[in-house]
Amino acid sequence: MREEIAKRFQEIQSHICNNLEKLDGIAKFESDHWERPGGGGGHTRVIQGGKLLDKGGVNFSAVHGVLDDRMAAHLNMKLKDFFATGVSIVLHPNNPHVPIIHMNIRYFEGADGNYWFGGGIDLTPHYVIESQAQEFHKGLKAVCDKYDSTYYPKFKKWADEYFYIKHRAETRGVGGIFFDHLKADENHSKEDLFSFVQDVGMAFYPLYEQQAVLGMNKTFSDEEREWQLIRRGRYVEFNLVYDRGTKFGLETNGRTESILMSLPTDARWMYDYQVEEGSREEETIKLLKKVPAWIS
């Protein structure tokens, strides 16, 4: 089944890239096929300098090989041979009125027959607009409810806990869904889980388009651009300090350029930066510390 999963993930990558190029209207994806020395490889596709997108990556990989002792122990694997495939996306827009968005769908399989699916989508607005966050979560709930009514509340809570910047005491954005180590059980077959993960992948573009068209043509000030760069800095902090995918990729000798494509071209860190009282920036920070339910 691994070949079928990898093939479908590649198709999802192509579908998303084709639609993003149409939405941007200017920039095209650059393609970079690569091979992993330990086994397998991938297809990194990066878009830069567009009308909508400052920088974005839509990566596919299918790698295999032997885990080192530390990673095998971490994954509780007695046999170290593994196969992993996935699609990983991060988009950094030009306009601060358009949010950053991330998606990942993945499949892992060990030589001992142990396997799992993982993934999720989350949204990181520079300025949180509650109605847009609500629409985003409604879309994710619809995908989850198709398979299991417990998925959305469970995966939403998981995302809120996972995408939390502990040293800042704030969430990375307005959350979304996050799931990991999904295996077949009495309620869901492996085929069911594969269908769910595919639907998550296919939901990415319409969810992002909905957000992007609301803000991509808005004018913005130098002060709003400054805030965007500061929020990008928070994004970088999470990815380098906490993100499991970044850690797994680097620790399994993954391709550094592909792993770190999630970082923006520009970000900013200002010492002891304080938002102005009563500002939109302050309101965004308050919502990021509150972790709202967004939808009932």
C-alpha positions, 0 to 999 in steps of 0.5 A: 500500500505504501506505493499507492499512498506515495503516488496519491501524495504526489498527485495532491502536491501537483494539484495544490501547486497548479492552483496556487500558481493560478491564484498568485498569477505571477510566480511559478514553482521551481522544481527540485528533484532530490535523492536521499543518500540513505534511500528514497528522495523527493520533489521540492517545489518552491515559489518566490517573489509572486503577487500573493506569495513572498515564499512558499514550499510544497514538498513531497518526499518518500524516503526509506532506510535504517533509523539510528539507535536514538530515533528507533528508541524514540519511535519504539521500533525494534526493527530499524528499517523504515519507510516514510512519505508525506506532503508538507506545505508552508506559505508566507504571503506578501500582504500582512492581511493574508495569513501564513498557512501550514499543512502536512500529511504523512505516512510512516511504516516500520519493517515490523509492520507498525504504521501510522498516519499523521498530519493537519492544517493550521492557520497563522494570521498576522492580524486575527479576524475572528470571522475568518478564523471561524470559517477556517475551522468550519471547513476543517470540521466538515472534513473531520465530521465526514469520518468521525464526529470526535475527530474535530474536537480531539484534533482541534485540541491537539493543534492548540496544544501542539502549536503553542510557543511555550516561551512566549505563552501564546499560540502560533496562530488560530490553530486548526487540526493536528493528528498523529499515530492514527492506526486502524481500529474497530471503527476505522480501517487503514483504508478509511484513514488513508481516505481521511488524510487524502481529504485533509490534503485536498481541503488545503487549497479551497481553505487557503483560497478563501482566506487569501482572496479576502486580504491579498489586494488590501493596502498596508502600511509600513507599521503593518509590514513591521508587525508581519515581520515580527509575527514571522519571527514567532513562526521561526521560533516555533519551527526551530525550537518545537516542530517535530517534523523539522527535528525528525527530518534533520535527525534522519539525515533529511534534505536540509534545504527542503526541511527549512523551506518553512522559514520566511525570506525575512523576519524580525526580532526587536528587543523587548517589543511591546504592542501599543495599548488598544491597537489591533496588534494588542487584540491579536496577542490577546486572542493568541493567549486566549485560545478561543473555541472559534466554533461550537 
